[in-house]
């Protein structure tokens, strides 16, 4: 059996960020969401897999 752990936002988190962006007239998207998105493009993600026997 192996267990994989993935980084990233769940579907509910994406909706929450979208609502915050709309409520703050785009400021949340420009100051938080966009820099995080760019950072994730630049920095490689590590994929961790553990094997249990």
Backbone as JSON, one array per atom type, in Angstrom:
{
  "sequence": "XXXXXXXXXXXXXXXXXXXXXXXXXXXXXXXXXXXXXXXXXXXXXXXXXXXXX",
  "N": [[0.85, -1.17, 0.0], [0.55, 2.24, -0.77], [0.85, 5.67, 0.09], [0.01, 8.81, -1.01], [0.8, 12.23, -0.8], [-0.49, 15.31, -1.54], [0.23, 18.68, -2.32], [-1.51, 21.79, -2.26], [-4.58, 23.54, -3.03], [-7.87, 22.78, -1.95], [-11.08, 22.18, -3.51], [-13.0, 23.69, -2.1], [-11.41, 25.65, -0.96], [-10.59, 27.07, -3.2], [-12.99, 28.25, -4.0], [-13.49, 29.86, -1.76], [-11.29, 31.65, -1.93], [-11.93, 32.87, -4.34], [-14.34, 34.17, -3.67], [-13.38, 35.95, -1.7], [-11.74, 37.49, -3.37], [-13.64, 38.69, -5.06], [-15.17, 40.13, -3.16], [-13.34, 41.97, -2.21], [-12.89, 43.59, -4.31], [-10.96, 42.67, -6.13], [-8.5, 43.07, -4.9], [-7.58, 41.09, -3.08], [-6.99, 39.04, -4.86], [-4.92, 40.2, -6.4], [-2.95, 40.83, -4.49], [-2.54, 38.54, -2.94], [-3.39, 36.0, -4.1], [-2.36, 35.98, -6.79], [0.53, 36.41, -6.45], [1.11, 34.01, -5.0], [0.41, 32.06, -6.86], [2.28, 32.6, -8.91], [4.63, 32.07, -7.47], [4.32, 29.31, -7.03], [4.57, 28.41, -9.64], [7.25, 28.89, -10.15], [8.76, 27.61, -8.1], [9.59, 24.27, -7.67], [7.42, 21.54, -7.0], [7.44, 19.12, -4.43], [6.94, 15.67, -4.57], [5.72, 13.44, -2.44], [5.85, 10.12, -1.59], [4.94, 7.43, 0.33], [5.69, 4.14, 1.12], [4.01, 1.44, 2.45], [4.37, -1.62, 3.93]],
  "CA": [[0.0, 0.0, 0.0], [1.3, 3.49, -0.78], [0.06, 6.86, 0.41], [0.56, 10.0, -1.64], [0.35, 13.48, -0.21], [-0.41, 16.37, -2.54], [0.07, 20.04, -1.86], [-2.42, 22.55, -3.09], [-5.84, 23.94, -2.45], [-9.03, 21.95, -2.28], [-12.12, 22.91, -4.24], [-13.62, 24.67, -1.22], [-10.48, 26.75, -0.79], [-10.63, 27.89, -4.41], [-14.22, 29.05, -3.93], [-13.26, 30.86, -0.71], [-10.4, 32.67, -2.47], [-12.67, 33.61, -5.36], [-15.28, 35.05, -2.96], [-12.58, 37.03, -1.13], [-11.3, 38.36, -4.46], [-14.79, 39.48, -5.5], [-15.58, 41.04, -2.08], [-12.33, 43.03, -2.01], [-12.73, 44.24, -5.62], [-9.75, 42.21, -6.8], [-7.27, 43.27, -4.12], [-7.12, 39.8, -2.56], [-6.4, 38.32, -5.99], [-3.67, 40.82, -6.81], [-1.95, 40.87, -3.42], [-2.32, 37.23, -2.31], [-3.57, 34.86, -4.99], [-1.44, 36.06, -7.93], [1.91, 36.09, -6.04], [1.22, 32.59, -4.65], [0.35, 31.32, -8.12], [3.58, 32.78, -9.56], [5.6, 31.34, -6.65], [4.17, 27.88, -7.29], [5.09, 28.13, -10.97], [8.7, 28.98, -10.13], [9.31, 26.62, -7.17], [9.11, 22.92, -7.98], [6.72, 20.85, -5.92], [7.95, 17.8, -4.08], [5.91, 14.65, -4.5], [6.13, 12.49, -1.4], [5.12, 8.87, -1.59], [5.42, 6.49, 1.34], [5.24, 2.77, 0.88], [3.79, 0.67, 3.66], [4.33, -3.05, 3.62]],
  "C": [[0.9, 1.24, 0.0], [0.34, 4.65, -0.56], [0.74, 8.06, -0.23], [-0.03, 11.24, -1.01], [0.55, 14.58, -1.25], [-0.59, 17.73, -1.89], [-0.93, 20.75, -2.76], [-3.73, 22.82, -2.37], [-6.95, 22.97, -2.85], [-10.04, 22.8, -3.04], [-12.79, 23.98, -3.4], [-12.72, 25.88, -1.02], [-10.49, 27.66, -2.01], [-11.87, 28.79, -4.4], [-14.06, 30.17, -2.91], [-12.37, 31.99, -1.22], [-11.1, 33.51, -3.53], [-13.64, 34.59, -4.72], [-14.52, 36.22, -2.34], [-12.12, 38.01, -2.2], [-12.45, 39.25, -4.92], [-15.2, 40.51, -4.45], [-14.6, 42.19, -1.88], [-12.01, 43.73, -3.33], [-11.4, 43.89, -6.29], [-8.47, 42.35, -6.01], [-6.71, 41.96, -3.58], [-6.43, 39.0, -3.68], [-5.05, 38.88, -6.39], [-2.58, 40.71, -5.75], [-1.63, 39.51, -2.82], [-2.32, 36.1, -3.33], [-2.55, 34.85, -6.13], [0.01, 35.79, -7.51], [2.09, 34.61, -5.66], [1.22, 31.72, -5.91], [1.69, 31.4, -8.85], [4.66, 32.01, -8.8], [5.53, 29.84, -6.92], [4.61, 27.49, -8.68], [6.61, 28.05, -10.96], [9.31, 27.86, -9.28], [8.72, 25.26, -7.49], [8.46, 22.3, -6.76], [7.38, 19.49, -5.68], [6.77, 16.84, -4.0], [6.39, 13.56, -3.54], [5.23, 11.26, -1.48], [5.75, 7.96, -0.55], [4.84, 5.13, 1.04], [5.14, 2.05, 2.22], [3.64, -0.8, 3.27], [3.68, -3.84, 4.72]]
}
